[in-house]
Amino acid sequence: MKKPYYIIKFSAVECRFEIRVNDHPVLTMNVENGQISSQIPINHAISESGMTEISVSIVPVIGSTQFSNDTKFEYTCNLYTIESGFKFVEAYERYQSPKVHDNQPLSFFANTQNLDVTVNYKLNTLWEQGNDLKDIEDFEIKLRSAYIEIANTIKNKQFKVFEDRIKNREQNIATSMYLSSVDSNARIRGLIQDFENGFDIVNLAEDSIIIYAADGKKASLKRPTGEPALSFEKAEPKEFLMLDLEFYFNKDTGRLEII
């Protein structure tokens, strides 16, 4: 199989959950009312063939301390091939949370499973040679400064600089999604076109928190809901564009860089 593509299909009812693959957060969501069912690709969190760890943590929705009787979370990891169209190959790991009852109040579910995957690429894992971010003094201040620097680069329309700053991230995305150079360049151009189209009001959420990943070698800022901390707003019509970033500490340059 030349282009294996792994996808997690999930369903969640009245809970807040996080899915990680190899300790890389791939999705965090707060489902307050009703149910949501969707799917998310995870190739970008698989750096090479071998054992891959899928972990989920489920807690009550924001503002609650316990699950409701309706709380439920389940997922299945499926393998597809996109070599000639999008074709299902087989279903792998599956998880379903326990049933919640009034006589057994619960406030946390967690599950970890290992999956032997095969991909035909190897991602650039620069963060593995970086510093443990938790050991960096005043790390939150430095991380926020890195976000503000990127935001100002975009606001000042220094798009060549912005392209250079995200090149390692985009290379890994293109590799894991099997994008051609044409498709990869179109993806970047589309993002820049969005920024050029009036998204010039910058907001870095003050209540955002640090989310560490990759055994403490990567970090990002997220809102309590799990959404990216950095967003850009267009005044008319009122629209928002969120930019999801992760940083590692490059020992050679002595600075936080996007990966």
Steps between C-alpha positions, in 0.01 A plus 500: 500500500663824383285757680359367830284759675384462859183668627334506840122502487343615826171578668462707819205594722519763780869484580833667438759276339852496365641252249877460480707294261858433612445777759407749226157661559294446186164622633354662811132584519239609755160349412252670731168420337393211285730273307776544246633237261789565265840376391856629501812385312799410718785439252657834599555357850660179371866567424585155363392137484486308826306511824270797532328594826144634498382649829176669594399687813140596572388745771174688576409801288636838604317619812409148622673267744328175407374327189130494420318172450510569126877540483657271245813487286614244245744477215628263235831528317461410133753444226437630149704520184498815290720363224214496249205663669402477865447132587432330833744220583426387854399608851759492778473603862166591659404653834167569667467677836313329787137578568442775759245436776359719779628262766852512359603865444805522278713788377779343293547233237827413328618238258829421325546252218794408280471446128761360264485734199669505162567823311734561208661818631709633789420842640753762606504460879710807583340533842667179618835684508350800677497592868241380750277808497395458862862567600515839324479794739200731449383271222144633482627856448733380224228292336256792497772721353552244221128510421495880498802505268319276250181705532690823428670341201157422354349834599790684332451283190850356515377184335837380371625502859183320609548234232855443618389466863241231420700308237587206730139463608373517143759251382380245754134565416568459128695178562242340729207599274681391182463849350681587180716814496224671303236411760730595787575840351129554434427425866747768614379751240142445614594576859683817400208609281275470804732727698507750214121506490446727800587276796707771667364509858724279713386323817720284722264364767601615848347193664692258278708228663814314400442157348816291498551218251761250379623425852545869578696582182214694330248750630210714389254746651135394504176652621318308779269361229800347322496750213824673390590807707597714200223633277455770240178694453344669202280800587261489201352247463590381849703182463771322694804302388690289753865406454611179669872501579746283691851599606818320597831641626770490233834460676692625195313831471421533869137589432151356487408391150185367336479131422 
